Amino acid sequence: MDPAQMREKLLALGAVPDGEHLQKRYVFDVIPKKPGKWLRLRTNGDLTTLTLKHIKNDGVGGTMEVEVVVDDFDKVLQIIESAGIKNSGYQENKRTDFRLGKAQISIDKWPLIPPYIEIEAPTKTMVKNIAKKLGYDPKDIIGDNTVKVYKRYGIDLEDIESLKFAE
């Protein structure tokens, strides 16, 4: 997916740009460790959140989240680590957001893999309709998390302690 071409398609559909950010995150295993369940502390410089994520299934909408906005990325990291919870990885990505009606569409760029889009909408039907308008076949829509996206490229994200863009 070419980010510049996707941006043009989104604008042509009436999508409204909603910011471009470098996102930084720490990922923590839950205790006891469970596959498909983790804690994420993330900031984009404007908004910082602490999120418990749990993958119920690989379909669209298959990831359950409980999220809270927090004030200070560094202080929350200090609290978590002071409680004896060690982070399992640091990650960065660049995200360009758009709003299209009730949908949030993001062009995501991650180190080591090609860019991709993420569509979040209130219903699966809305996700499929937007994907179709952007030129994708709805049957090709996946609900993979970032770990699985990396595995598609032969990269085990869980083995990478620090995933950053080259400086």
Chimera marker file (.cmm) of the C-alpha trace (Angstrom):
<marker_set name="trace">
<marker id="1" x="0.000" y="0.000" z="0.000" r="1" g="1" b="0" radius="0.5"/>
<marker id="2" x="1.373" y="3.367" z="-1.016" r="1" g="1" b="0" radius="0.5"/>
<marker id="3" x="0.668" y="5.904" z="1.782" r="1" g="1" b="0" radius="0.5"/>
<marker id="4" x="0.473" y="8.919" z="-0.575" r="1" g="1" b="0" radius="0.5"/>
<marker id="5" x="-2.003" y="7.172" z="-2.883" r="1" g="1" b="0" radius="0.5"/>
<marker id="6" x="-4.064" y="5.966" z="0.093" r="1" g="1" b="0" radius="0.5"/>
<marker id="7" x="-4.165" y="9.508" z="1.478" r="1" g="1" b="0" radius="0.5"/>
<marker id="8" x="-5.542" y="10.739" z="-1.868" r="1" g="1" b="0" radius="0.5"/>
<marker id="9" x="-8.190" y="7.984" z="-1.934" r="1" g="1" b="0" radius="0.5"/>
<marker id="10" x="-9.258" y="8.826" z="1.608" r="1" g="1" b="0" radius="0.5"/>
<marker id="11" x="-9.509" y="12.544" z="0.864" r="1" g="1" b="0" radius="0.5"/>
<marker id="12" x="-11.498" y="11.801" z="-2.319" r="1" g="1" b="0" radius="0.5"/>
<marker id="13" x="-13.984" y="9.815" z="-0.185" r="1" g="1" b="0" radius="0.5"/>
<marker id="14" x="-14.413" y="12.825" z="2.099" r="1" g="1" b="0" radius="0.5"/>
<marker id="15" x="-12.215" y="11.603" z="4.948" r="1" g="1" b="0" radius="0.5"/>
<marker id="16" x="-10.920" y="14.365" z="7.210" r="1" g="1" b="0" radius="0.5"/>
<marker id="17" x="-7.259" y="14.318" z="8.308" r="1" g="1" b="0" radius="0.5"/>
<marker id="18" x="-7.086" y="13.813" z="12.072" r="1" g="1" b="0" radius="0.5"/>
<marker id="19" x="-3.384" y="14.087" z="12.885" r="1" g="1" b="0" radius="0.5"/>
<marker id="20" x="-0.016" y="12.528" z="12.220" r="1" g="1" b="0" radius="0.5"/>
<marker id="21" x="2.024" y="11.216" z="15.140" r="1" g="1" b="0" radius="0.5"/>
<marker id="22" x="5.001" y="9.185" z="16.173" r="1" g="1" b="0" radius="0.5"/>
<marker id="23" x="3.586" y="6.689" z="18.649" r="1" g="1" b="0" radius="0.5"/>
<marker id="24" x="5.766" y="5.235" z="21.381" r="1" g="1" b="0" radius="0.5"/>
<marker id="25" x="4.700" y="2.266" z="23.455" r="1" g="1" b="0" radius="0.5"/>
<marker id="26" x="5.833" y="-0.184" z="26.076" r="1" g="1" b="0" radius="0.5"/>
<marker id="27" x="4.266" y="-3.619" z="26.159" r="1" g="1" b="0" radius="0.5"/>
<marker id="28" x="3.950" y="-5.679" z="29.354" r="1" g="1" b="0" radius="0.5"/>
<marker id="29" x="2.968" y="-9.309" z="29.862" r="1" g="1" b="0" radius="0.5"/>
<marker id="30" x="0.046" y="-9.874" z="32.211" r="1" g="1" b="0" radius="0.5"/>
<marker id="31" x="0.686" y="-11.924" z="35.346" r="1" g="1" b="0" radius="0.5"/>
<marker id="32" x="0.464" y="-14.841" z="34.970" r="1" g="1" b="0" radius="0.5"/>
<marker id="33" x="1.548" y="-14.589" z="31.319" r="1" g="1" b="0" radius="0.5"/>
<marker id="34" x="-1.234" y="-15.516" z="28.888" r="1" g="1" b="0" radius="0.5"/>
<marker id="35" x="-0.976" y="-15.723" z="25.098" r="1" g="1" b="0" radius="0.5"/>
<marker id="36" x="-2.975" y="-12.981" z="23.389" r="1" g="1" b="0" radius="0.5"/>
<marker id="37" x="-3.294" y="-10.814" z="26.503" r="1" g="1" b="0" radius="0.5"/>
<marker id="38" x="-1.067" y="-7.870" z="27.409" r="1" g="1" b="0" radius="0.5"/>
<marker id="39" x="-0.871" y="-4.377" z="28.851" r="1" g="1" b="0" radius="0.5"/>
<marker id="40" x="0.164" y="-1.447" z="26.637" r="1" g="1" b="0" radius="0.5"/>
<marker id="41" x="1.327" y="2.027" z="27.661" r="1" g="1" b="0" radius="0.5"/>
<marker id="42" x="1.252" y="4.300" z="24.586" r="1" g="1" b="0" radius="0.5"/>
<marker id="43" x="1.690" y="7.975" z="23.795" r="1" g="1" b="0" radius="0.5"/>
<marker id="44" x="1.510" y="10.007" z="20.621" r="1" g="1" b="0" radius="0.5"/>
<marker id="45" x="2.766" y="13.168" z="22.319" r="1" g="1" b="0" radius="0.5"/>
<marker id="46" x="-0.766" y="14.525" z="22.760" r="1" g="1" b="0" radius="0.5"/>
<marker id="47" x="-2.620" y="11.551" z="24.245" r="1" g="1" b="0" radius="0.5"/>
<marker id="48" x="-1.283" y="8.849" z="26.573" r="1" g="1" b="0" radius="0.5"/>
<marker id="49" x="-3.248" y="5.683" z="27.307" r="1" g="1" b="0" radius="0.5"/>
<marker id="50" x="-2.886" y="2.537" z="29.365" r="1" g="1" b="0" radius="0.5"/>
<marker id="51" x="-4.715" y="-0.372" z="27.742" r="1" g="1" b="0" radius="0.5"/>
<marker id="52" x="-5.371" y="-3.996" z="28.625" r="1" g="1" b="0" radius="0.5"/>
<marker id="53" x="-5.710" y="-5.900" z="25.349" r="1" g="1" b="0" radius="0.5"/>
<marker id="54" x="-7.096" y="-9.411" z="24.962" r="1" g="1" b="0" radius="0.5"/>
<marker id="55" x="-7.411" y="-11.178" z="21.636" r="1" g="1" b="0" radius="0.5"/>
<marker id="56" x="-10.569" y="-13.276" z="21.692" r="1" g="1" b="0" radius="0.5"/>
<marker id="57" x="-10.359" y="-14.213" z="17.979" r="1" g="1" b="0" radius="0.5"/>
<marker id="58" x="-8.609" y="-13.112" z="14.788" r="1" g="1" b="0" radius="0.5"/>
<marker id="59" x="-11.707" y="-11.613" z="13.194" r="1" g="1" b="0" radius="0.5"/>
<marker id="60" x="-12.588" y="-7.956" z="12.792" r="1" g="1" b="0" radius="0.5"/>
<marker id="61" x="-13.522" y="-6.793" z="16.295" r="1" g="1" b="0" radius="0.5"/>
<marker id="62" x="-11.903" y="-9.836" z="17.902" r="1" g="1" b="0" radius="0.5"/>
<marker id="63" x="-9.659" y="-7.834" z="20.232" r="1" g="1" b="0" radius="0.5"/>
<marker id="64" x="-11.210" y="-6.669" z="23.492" r="1" g="1" b="0" radius="0.5"/>
<marker id="65" x="-9.749" y="-3.529" z="25.085" r="1" g="1" b="0" radius="0.5"/>
<marker id="66" x="-10.083" y="-1.763" z="28.413" r="1" g="1" b="0" radius="0.5"/>
<marker id="67" x="-8.418" y="1.632" z="28.138" r="1" g="1" b="0" radius="0.5"/>
<marker id="68" x="-7.851" y="4.668" z="30.329" r="1" g="1" b="0" radius="0.5"/>
<marker id="69" x="-6.291" y="8.025" z="29.481" r="1" g="1" b="0" radius="0.5"/>
<marker id="70" x="-3.341" y="8.859" z="31.735" r="1" g="1" b="0" radius="0.5"/>
<marker id="71" x="-1.502" y="12.143" z="32.233" r="1" g="1" b="0" radius="0.5"/>
<marker id="72" x="2.169" y="11.237" z="32.201" r="1" g="1" b="0" radius="0.5"/>
<marker id="73" x="3.798" y="8.498" z="30.096" r="1" g="1" b="0" radius="0.5"/>
<marker id="74" x="7.055" y="8.430" z="32.087" r="1" g="1" b="0" radius="0.5"/>
<marker id="75" x="5.370" y="8.417" z="35.519" r="1" g="1" b="0" radius="0.5"/>
<marker id="76" x="2.996" y="5.604" z="34.574" r="1" g="1" b="0" radius="0.5"/>
<marker id="77" x="5.960" y="3.618" z="33.232" r="1" g="1" b="0" radius="0.5"/>
<marker id="78" x="7.752" y="4.224" z="36.537" r="1" g="1" b="0" radius="0.5"/>
<marker id="79" x="4.701" y="3.061" z="38.529" r="1" g="1" b="0" radius="0.5"/>
<marker id="80" x="4.321" y="-0.136" z="36.495" r="1" g="1" b="0" radius="0.5"/>
<marker id="81" x="8.022" y="-0.986" z="36.678" r="1" g="1" b="0" radius="0.5"/>
<marker id="82" x="8.176" y="-0.103" z="40.400" r="1" g="1" b="0" radius="0.5"/>
<marker id="83" x="5.397" y="-2.657" z="40.920" r="1" g="1" b="0" radius="0.5"/>
<marker id="84" x="7.804" y="-5.272" z="39.556" r="1" g="1" b="0" radius="0.5"/>
<marker id="85" x="6.244" y="-5.584" z="36.112" r="1" g="1" b="0" radius="0.5"/>
<marker id="86" x="9.021" y="-5.584" z="33.518" r="1" g="1" b="0" radius="0.5"/>
<marker id="87" x="8.269" y="-4.405" z="30.011" r="1" g="1" b="0" radius="0.5"/>
<marker id="88" x="8.567" y="-7.031" z="27.296" r="1" g="1" b="0" radius="0.5"/>
<marker id="89" x="9.340" y="-4.518" z="24.575" r="1" g="1" b="0" radius="0.5"/>
<marker id="90" x="9.468" y="-0.933" z="23.365" r="1" g="1" b="0" radius="0.5"/>
<marker id="91" x="7.884" y="-0.123" z="19.987" r="1" g="1" b="0" radius="0.5"/>
<marker id="92" x="7.431" y="2.872" z="17.719" r="1" g="1" b="0" radius="0.5"/>
<marker id="93" x="5.173" y="3.454" z="14.751" r="1" g="1" b="0" radius="0.5"/>
<marker id="94" x="4.128" y="6.443" z="12.682" r="1" g="1" b="0" radius="0.5"/>
<marker id="95" x="0.391" y="6.869" z="12.293" r="1" g="1" b="0" radius="0.5"/>
<marker id="96" x="-1.630" y="9.194" z="10.067" r="1" g="1" b="0" radius="0.5"/>
<marker id="97" x="-5.284" y="9.304" z="11.136" r="1" g="1" b="0" radius="0.5"/>
<marker id="98" x="-8.437" y="10.164" z="9.204" r="1" g="1" b="0" radius="0.5"/>
<marker id="99" x="-12.108" y="10.345" z="10.198" r="1" g="1" b="0" radius="0.5"/>
<marker id="100" x="-14.766" y="9.205" z="7.766" r="1" g="1" b="0" radius="0.5"/>
<marker id="101" x="-18.173" y="9.495" z="9.373" r="1" g="1" b="0" radius="0.5"/>
<marker id="102" x="-18.032" y="7.326" z="12.495" r="1" g="1" b="0" radius="0.5"/>
<marker id="103" x="-14.954" y="5.441" z="11.270" r="1" g="1" b="0" radius="0.5"/>
<marker id="104" x="-11.313" y="6.006" z="12.191" r="1" g="1" b="0" radius="0.5"/>
<marker id="105" x="-8.867" y="5.063" z="9.433" r="1" g="1" b="0" radius="0.5"/>
<marker id="106" x="-5.129" y="4.983" z="10.074" r="1" g="1" b="0" radius="0.5"/>
<marker id="107" x="-2.178" y="4.652" z="7.749" r="1" g="1" b="0" radius="0.5"/>
<marker id="108" x="0.379" y="2.847" z="9.900" r="1" g="1" b="0" radius="0.5"/>
<marker id="109" x="4.108" y="2.736" z="9.236" r="1" g="1" b="0" radius="0.5"/>
<marker id="110" x="6.204" y="0.360" z="11.339" r="1" g="1" b="0" radius="0.5"/>
<marker id="111" x="9.923" y="-0.411" z="11.180" r="1" g="1" b="0" radius="0.5"/>
<marker id="112" x="10.929" y="-3.406" z="9.004" r="1" g="1" b="0" radius="0.5"/>
<marker id="113" x="7.534" y="-3.959" z="7.286" r="1" g="1" b="0" radius="0.5"/>
<marker id="114" x="5.497" y="-2.206" z="4.559" r="1" g="1" b="0" radius="0.5"/>
<marker id="115" x="2.842" y="0.356" z="5.582" r="1" g="1" b="0" radius="0.5"/>
<marker id="116" x="-0.749" y="-0.821" z="6.028" r="1" g="1" b="0" radius="0.5"/>
<marker id="117" x="-4.151" y="0.642" z="6.890" r="1" g="1" b="0" radius="0.5"/>
<marker id="118" x="-6.298" y="0.015" z="9.911" r="1" g="1" b="0" radius="0.5"/>
<marker id="119" x="-10.040" y="0.664" z="9.806" r="1" g="1" b="0" radius="0.5"/>
<marker id="120" x="-12.022" y="0.959" z="13.037" r="1" g="1" b="0" radius="0.5"/>
<marker id="121" x="-15.767" y="1.463" z="12.825" r="1" g="1" b="0" radius="0.5"/>
<marker id="122" x="-18.840" y="0.694" z="14.959" r="1" g="1" b="0" radius="0.5"/>
<marker id="123" x="-19.790" y="-2.322" z="12.806" r="1" g="1" b="0" radius="0.5"/>
<marker id="124" x="-18.061" y="-4.969" z="10.697" r="1" g="1" b="0" radius="0.5"/>
<marker id="125" x="-20.306" y="-3.956" z="7.791" r="1" g="1" b="0" radius="0.5"/>
<marker id="126" x="-18.964" y="-0.401" z="7.936" r="1" g="1" b="0" radius="0.5"/>
<marker id="127" x="-15.377" y="-1.704" z="7.961" r="1" g="1" b="0" radius="0.5"/>
<marker id="128" x="-16.086" y="-3.867" z="4.899" r="1" g="1" b="0" radius="0.5"/>
<marker id="129" x="-17.825" y="-1.026" z="3.032" r="1" g="1" b="0" radius="0.5"/>
<marker id="130" x="-14.946" y="1.378" z="3.634" r="1" g="1" b="0" radius="0.5"/>
<marker id="131" x="-12.397" y="-1.252" z="2.596" r="1" g="1" b="0" radius="0.5"/>
<marker id="132" x="-14.332" y="-1.846" z="-0.616" r="1" g="1" b="0" radius="0.5"/>
<marker id="133" x="-14.437" y="1.903" z="-1.376" r="1" g="1" b="0" radius="0.5"/>
<marker id="134" x="-10.655" y="1.972" z="-0.911" r="1" g="1" b="0" radius="0.5"/>
<marker id="135" x="-10.231" y="-0.789" z="-3.484" r="1" g="1" b="0" radius="0.5"/>
<marker id="136" x="-9.914" y="-3.819" z="-1.214" r="1" g="1" b="0" radius="0.5"/>
<marker id="137" x="-11.894" y="-7.027" z="-1.488" r="1" g="1" b="0" radius="0.5"/>
<marker id="138" x="-13.802" y="-7.411" z="1.809" r="1" g="1" b="0" radius="0.5"/>
<marker id="139" x="-12.816" y="-11.100" z="1.989" r="1" g="1" b="0" radius="0.5"/>
<marker id="140" x="-9.170" y="-9.982" z="2.266" r="1" g="1" b="0" radius="0.5"/>
<marker id="141" x="-9.808" y="-8.004" z="5.468" r="1" g="1" b="0" radius="0.5"/>
<marker id="142" x="-7.907" y="-9.408" z="8.424" r="1" g="1" b="0" radius="0.5"/>
<marker id="143" x="-8.192" y="-8.727" z="12.127" r="1" g="1" b="0" radius="0.5"/>
<marker id="144" x="-4.550" y="-9.517" z="12.872" r="1" g="1" b="0" radius="0.5"/>
<marker id="145" x="-2.732" y="-7.738" z="15.660" r="1" g="1" b="0" radius="0.5"/>
<marker id="146" x="0.735" y="-6.278" z="15.096" r="1" g="1" b="0" radius="0.5"/>
<marker id="147" x="2.503" y="-9.459" z="16.249" r="1" g="1" b="0" radius="0.5"/>
<marker id="148" x="0.689" y="-11.463" z="13.563" r="1" g="1" b="0" radius="0.5"/>
<marker id="149" x="1.276" y="-8.797" z="10.905" r="1" g="1" b="0" radius="0.5"/>
<marker id="150" x="5.015" y="-9.045" z="11.576" r="1" g="1" b="0" radius="0.5"/>
<marker id="151" x="4.853" y="-12.856" z="11.423" r="1" g="1" b="0" radius="0.5"/>
<marker id="152" x="3.466" y="-12.526" z="7.880" r="1" g="1" b="0" radius="0.5"/>
<marker id="153" x="6.894" y="-11.041" z="7.023" r="1" g="1" b="0" radius="0.5"/>
<marker id="154" x="8.844" y="-13.718" z="8.875" r="1" g="1" b="0" radius="0.5"/>
<marker id="155" x="9.590" y="-11.497" z="11.881" r="1" g="1" b="0" radius="0.5"/>
<marker id="156" x="8.874" y="-12.559" z="15.468" r="1" g="1" b="0" radius="0.5"/>
<marker id="157" x="8.010" y="-9.242" z="17.106" r="1" g="1" b="0" radius="0.5"/>
<marker id="158" x="8.143" y="-10.814" z="20.554" r="1" g="1" b="0" radius="0.5"/>
<marker id="159" x="11.895" y="-11.398" z="20.045" r="1" g="1" b="0" radius="0.5"/>
<marker id="160" x="12.562" y="-7.697" z="19.399" r="1" g="1" b="0" radius="0.5"/>
<marker id="161" x="13.241" y="-5.778" z="22.610" r="1" g="1" b="0" radius="0.5"/>
<marker id="162" x="13.346" y="-2.342" z="20.975" r="1" g="1" b="0" radius="0.5"/>
<marker id="163" x="11.562" y="-1.636" z="17.685" r="1" g="1" b="0" radius="0.5"/>
<marker id="164" x="12.504" y="1.857" z="16.491" r="1" g="1" b="0" radius="0.5"/>
<marker id="165" x="12.854" y="3.745" z="13.247" r="1" g="1" b="0" radius="0.5"/>
<marker id="166" x="16.436" y="4.254" z="12.054" r="1" g="1" b="0" radius="0.5"/>
<marker id="167" x="17.748" y="7.638" z="13.105" r="1" g="1" b="0" radius="0.5"/>
<link id1="1" id2="2" r="1" g="1" b="0" radius="0.2"/>
<link id1="2" id2="3" r="1" g="1" b="0" radius="0.2"/>
<link id1="3" id2="4" r="1" g="1" b="0" radius="0.2"/>
<link id1="4" id2="5" r="1" g="1" b="0" radius="0.2"/>
<link id1="5" id2="6" r="1" g="1" b="0" radius="0.2"/>
<link id1="6" id2="7" r="1" g="1" b="0" radius="0.2"/>
<link id1="7" id2="8" r="1" g="1" b="0" radius="0.2"/>
<link id1="8" id2="9" r="1" g="1" b="0" radius="0.2"/>
<link id1="9" id2="10" r="1" g="1" b="0" radius="0.2"/>
<link id1="10" id2="11" r="1" g="1" b="0" radius="0.2"/>
<link id1="11" id2="12" r="1" g="1" b="0" radius="0.2"/>
<link id1="12" id2="13" r="1" g="1" b="0" radius="0.2"/>
<link id1="13" id2="14" r="1" g="1" b="0" radius="0.2"/>
<link id1="14" id2="15" r="1" g="1" b="0" radius="0.2"/>
<link id1="15" id2="16" r="1" g="1" b="0" radius="0.2"/>
<link id1="16" id2="17" r="1" g="1" b="0" radius="0.2"/>
<link id1="17" id2="18" r="1" g="1" b="0" radius="0.2"/>
<link id1="18" id2="19" r="1" g="1" b="0" radius="0.2"/>
<link id1="19" id2="20" r="1" g="1" b="0" radius="0.2"/>
<link id1="20" id2="21" r="1" g="1" b="0" radius="0.2"/>
<link id1="21" id2="22" r="1" g="1" b="0" radius="0.2"/>
<link id1="22" id2="23" r="1" g="1" b="0" radius="0.2"/>
<link id1="23" id2="24" r="1" g="1" b="0" radius="0.2"/>
<link id1="24" id2="25" r="1" g="1" b="0" radius="0.2"/>
<link id1="25" id2="26" r="1" g="1" b="0" radius="0.2"/>
<link id1="26" id2="27" r="1" g="1" b="0" radius="0.2"/>
<link id1="27" id2="28" r="1" g="1" b="0" radius="0.2"/>
<link id1="28" id2="29" r="1" g="1" b="0" radius="0.2"/>
<link id1="29" id2="30" r="1" g="1" b="0" radius="0.2"/>
<link id1="30" id2="31" r="1" g="1" b="0" radius="0.2"/>
<link id1="31" id2="32" r="1" g="1" b="0" radius="0.2"/>
<link id1="32" id2="33" r="1" g="1" b="0" radius="0.2"/>
<link id1="33" id2="34" r="1" g="1" b="0" radius="0.2"/>
<link id1="34" id2="35" r="1" g="1" b="0" radius="0.2"/>
<link id1="35" id2="36" r="1" g="1" b="0" radius="0.2"/>
<link id1="36" id2="37" r="1" g="1" b="0" radius="0.2"/>
<link id1="37" id2="38" r="1" g="1" b="0" radius="0.2"/>
<link id1="38" id2="39" r="1" g="1" b="0" radius="0.2"/>
<link id1="39" id2="40" r="1" g="1" b="0" radius="0.2"/>
<link id1="40" id2="41" r="1" g="1" b="0" radius="0.2"/>
<link id1="41" id2="42" r="1" g="1" b="0" radius="0.2"/>
<link id1="42" id2="43" r="1" g="1" b="0" radius="0.2"/>
<link id1="43" id2="44" r="1" g="1" b="0" radius="0.2"/>
<link id1="44" id2="45" r="1" g="1" b="0" radius="0.2"/>
<link id1="45" id2="46" r="1" g="1" b="0" radius="0.2"/>
<link id1="46" id2="47" r="1" g="1" b="0" radius="0.2"/>
<link id1="47" id2="48" r="1" g="1" b="0" radius="0.2"/>
<link id1="48" id2="49" r="1" g="1" b="0" radius="0.2"/>
<link id1="49" id2="50" r="1" g="1" b="0" radius="0.2"/>
<link id1="50" id2="51" r="1" g="1" b="0" radius="0.2"/>
<link id1="51" id2="52" r="1" g="1" b="0" radius="0.2"/>
<link id1="52" id2="53" r="1" g="1" b="0" radius="0.2"/>
<link id1="53" id2="54" r="1" g="1" b="0" radius="0.2"/>
<link id1="54" id2="55" r="1" g="1" b="0" radius="0.2"/>
<link id1="55" id2="56" r="1" g="1" b="0" radius="0.2"/>
<link id1="56" id2="57" r="1" g="1" b="0" radius="0.2"/>
<link id1="57" id2="58" r="1" g="1" b="0" radius="0.2"/>
<link id1="58" id2="59" r="1" g="1" b="0" radius="0.2"/>
<link id1="59" id2="60" r="1" g="1" b="0" radius="0.2"/>
<link id1="60" id2="61" r="1" g="1" b="0" radius="0.2"/>
<link id1="61" id2="62" r="1" g="1" b="0" radius="0.2"/>
<link id1="62" id2="63" r="1" g="1" b="0" radius="0.2"/>
<link id1="63" id2="64" r="1" g="1" b="0" radius="0.2"/>
<link id1="64" id2="65" r="1" g="1" b="0" radius="0.2"/>
<link id1="65" id2="66" r="1" g="1" b="0" radius="0.2"/>
<link id1="66" id2="67" r="1" g="1" b="0" radius="0.2"/>
<link id1="67" id2="68" r="1" g="1" b="0" radius="0.2"/>
<link id1="68" id2="69" r="1" g="1" b="0" radius="0.2"/>
<link id1="69" id2="70" r="1" g="1" b="0" radius="0.2"/>
<link id1="70" id2="71" r="1" g="1" b="0" radius="0.2"/>
<link id1="71" id2="72" r="1" g="1" b="0" radius="0.2"/>
<link id1="72" id2="73" r="1" g="1" b="0" radius="0.2"/>
<link id1="73" id2="74" r="1" g="1" b="0" radius="0.2"/>
<link id1="74" id2="75" r="1" g="1" b="0" radius="0.2"/>
<link id1="75" id2="76" r="1" g="1" b="0" radius="0.2"/>
<link id1="76" id2="77" r="1" g="1" b="0" radius="0.2"/>
<link id1="77" id2="78" r="1" g="1" b="0" radius="0.2"/>
<link id1="78" id2="79" r="1" g="1" b="0" radius="0.2"/>
<link id1="79" id2="80" r="1" g="1" b="0" radius="0.2"/>
<link id1="80" id2="81" r="1" g="1" b="0" radius="0.2"/>
<link id1="81" id2="82" r="1" g="1" b="0" radius="0.2"/>
<link id1="82" id2="83" r="1" g="1" b="0" radius="0.2"/>
<link id1="83" id2="84" r="1" g="1" b="0" radius="0.2"/>
<link id1="84" id2="85" r="1" g="1" b="0" radius="0.2"/>
<link id1="85" id2="86" r="1" g="1" b="0" radius="0.2"/>
<link id1="86" id2="87" r="1" g="1" b="0" radius="0.2"/>
<link id1="87" id2="88" r="1" g="1" b="0" radius="0.2"/>
<link id1="88" id2="89" r="1" g="1" b="0" radius="0.2"/>
<link id1="89" id2="90" r="1" g="1" b="0" radius="0.2"/>
<link id1="90" id2="91" r="1" g="1" b="0" radius="0.2"/>
<link id1="91" id2="92" r="1" g="1" b="0" radius="0.2"/>
<link id1="92" id2="93" r="1" g="1" b="0" radius="0.2"/>
<link id1="93" id2="94" r="1" g="1" b="0" radius="0.2"/>
<link id1="94" id2="95" r="1" g="1" b="0" radius="0.2"/>
<link id1="95" id2="96" r="1" g="1" b="0" radius="0.2"/>
<link id1="96" id2="97" r="1" g="1" b="0" radius="0.2"/>
<link id1="97" id2="98" r="1" g="1" b="0" radius="0.2"/>
<link id1="98" id2="99" r="1" g="1" b="0" radius="0.2"/>
<link id1="99" id2="100" r="1" g="1" b="0" radius="0.2"/>
<link id1="100" id2="101" r="1" g="1" b="0" radius="0.2"/>
<link id1="101" id2="102" r="1" g="1" b="0" radius="0.2"/>
<link id1="102" id2="103" r="1" g="1" b="0" radius="0.2"/>
<link id1="103" id2="104" r="1" g="1" b="0" radius="0.2"/>
<link id1="104" id2="105" r="1" g="1" b="0" radius="0.2"/>
<link id1="105" id2="106" r="1" g="1" b="0" radius="0.2"/>
<link id1="106" id2="107" r="1" g="1" b="0" radius="0.2"/>
<link id1="107" id2="108" r="1" g="1" b="0" radius="0.2"/>
<link id1="108" id2="109" r="1" g="1" b="0" radius="0.2"/>
<link id1="109" id2="110" r="1" g="1" b="0" radius="0.2"/>
<link id1="110" id2="111" r="1" g="1" b="0" radius="0.2"/>
<link id1="111" id2="112" r="1" g="1" b="0" radius="0.2"/>
<link id1="112" id2="113" r="1" g="1" b="0" radius="0.2"/>
<link id1="113" id2="114" r="1" g="1" b="0" radius="0.2"/>
<link id1="114" id2="115" r="1" g="1" b="0" radius="0.2"/>
<link id1="115" id2="116" r="1" g="1" b="0" radius="0.2"/>
<link id1="116" id2="117" r="1" g="1" b="0" radius="0.2"/>
<link id1="117" id2="118" r="1" g="1" b="0" radius="0.2"/>
<link id1="118" id2="119" r="1" g="1" b="0" radius="0.2"/>
<link id1="119" id2="120" r="1" g="1" b="0" radius="0.2"/>
<link id1="120" id2="121" r="1" g="1" b="0" radius="0.2"/>
<link id1="121" id2="122" r="1" g="1" b="0" radius="0.2"/>
<link id1="122" id2="123" r="1" g="1" b="0" radius="0.2"/>
<link id1="123" id2="124" r="1" g="1" b="0" radius="0.2"/>
<link id1="124" id2="125" r="1" g="1" b="0" radius="0.2"/>
<link id1="125" id2="126" r="1" g="1" b="0" radius="0.2"/>
<link id1="126" id2="127" r="1" g="1" b="0" radius="0.2"/>
<link id1="127" id2="128" r="1" g="1" b="0" radius="0.2"/>
<link id1="128" id2="129" r="1" g="1" b="0" radius="0.2"/>
<link id1="129" id2="130" r="1" g="1" b="0" radius="0.2"/>
<link id1="130" id2="131" r="1" g="1" b="0" radius="0.2"/>
<link id1="131" id2="132" r="1" g="1" b="0" radius="0.2"/>
<link id1="132" id2="133" r="1" g="1" b="0" radius="0.2"/>
<link id1="133" id2="134" r="1" g="1" b="0" radius="0.2"/>
<link id1="134" id2="135" r="1" g="1" b="0" radius="0.2"/>
<link id1="135" id2="136" r="1" g="1" b="0" radius="0.2"/>
<link id1="136" id2="137" r="1" g="1" b="0" radius="0.2"/>
<link id1="137" id2="138" r="1" g="1" b="0" radius="0.2"/>
<link id1="138" id2="139" r="1" g="1" b="0" radius="0.2"/>
<link id1="139" id2="140" r="1" g="1" b="0" radius="0.2"/>
<link id1="140" id2="141" r="1" g="1" b="0" radius="0.2"/>
<link id1="141" id2="142" r="1" g="1" b="0" radius="0.2"/>
<link id1="142" id2="143" r="1" g="1" b="0" radius="0.2"/>
<link id1="143" id2="144" r="1" g="1" b="0" radius="0.2"/>
<link id1="144" id2="145" r="1" g="1" b="0" radius="0.2"/>
<link id1="145" id2="146" r="1" g="1" b="0" radius="0.2"/>
<link id1="146" id2="147" r="1" g="1" b="0" radius="0.2"/>
<link id1="147" id2="148" r="1" g="1" b="0" radius="0.2"/>
<link id1="148" id2="149" r="1" g="1" b="0" radius="0.2"/>
<link id1="149" id2="150" r="1" g="1" b="0" radius="0.2"/>
<link id1="150" id2="151" r="1" g="1" b="0" radius="0.2"/>
<link id1="151" id2="152" r="1" g="1" b="0" radius="0.2"/>
<link id1="152" id2="153" r="1" g="1" b="0" radius="0.2"/>
<link id1="153" id2="154" r="1" g="1" b="0" radius="0.2"/>
<link id1="154" id2="155" r="1" g="1" b="0" radius="0.2"/>
<link id1="155" id2="156" r="1" g="1" b="0" radius="0.2"/>
<link id1="156" id2="157" r="1" g="1" b="0" radius="0.2"/>
<link id1="157" id2="158" r="1" g="1" b="0" radius="0.2"/>
<link id1="158" id2="159" r="1" g="1" b="0" radius="0.2"/>
<link id1="159" id2="160" r="1" g="1" b="0" radius="0.2"/>
<link id1="160" id2="161" r="1" g="1" b="0" radius="0.2"/>
<link id1="161" id2="162" r="1" g="1" b="0" radius="0.2"/>
<link id1="162" id2="163" r="1" g="1" b="0" radius="0.2"/>
<link id1="163" id2="164" r="1" g="1" b="0" radius="0.2"/>
<link id1="164" id2="165" r="1" g="1" b="0" radius="0.2"/>
<link id1="165" id2="166" r="1" g="1" b="0" radius="0.2"/>
<link id1="166" id2="167" r="1" g="1" b="0" radius="0.2"/>
</marker_set>
